[in-house]
Amino acid sequence: MSKIITVAREFGSGGRQFARRLAEELGYEYYDKEILSEIAKHTELSEEYIKSVVDRKPHSLFPIHIGQSFGGMDYQLQQMQSIFSAQFDTIQKIAEKSDCVIVGRCADYILRDKDPYRIFVYADMDYKVKRCLEHRKDGEPDNAADYEKLIKKLDKERAKYYNDYTGQEWGDKEYFDLCINTAKFDIDTLVKKFVSVWDK
């Protein structure tokens, strides 16, 4: 059976960087945006639209584990059903192919029967704001106050998505095997510490 590590993360915590470096160190496959590309192939919808639905537009009437169709569903909800069914199937398939690290997308819940090692990456707000400003891209906030508002907004959306589609509390230690505060150590150090105790 493949060894699976899932990484959920707060915005600005460096969780994506941690996951990528971890995959590199372990020699595992790394999946993040690649999942959206696979979903696009199965649904014939644009990656941009899929990202807006998967990352930010959850719908409380459609749990992620439900695959049947709904009578009378309008076109938008049919698209949502198609996207979430494709996400579920895609994550199941990639987890069967090889050892891997999967970022976000409720992978810890979707793969719960495969016993993944579930990591949640977080940090205090000051650290997240500082890190975001250091890695700022064009069009993003250029001051700490606005970035803090953005971080809170995006984390709220991530939490709602996760909570709505899993019935679990995003970031609750009960649902994760390891919670990592990236403000305490640099990411490379954290990766090396994890790899040193990981059973390859």
Secondary structure, 3 states (H helix, E strand, C coil): CCCEEEEEECCCCCHHHHHHHHHHHHCCEEECHHHHHHHHHHHCCCHHHHHHHHHHCCCCCCCCCCCCCCCCCCHHHHHHHHHHHHHHHHHHHHHHHCCEEEECCCHHHHCHHHCCEEEEEECCHHHHHHHHHHCCCCCCCCCHHHHHHHHHHHHHHHHHHHHHHHCCCCCCHHHCCEEEECCCCCHHHHHHHHHHHCCC
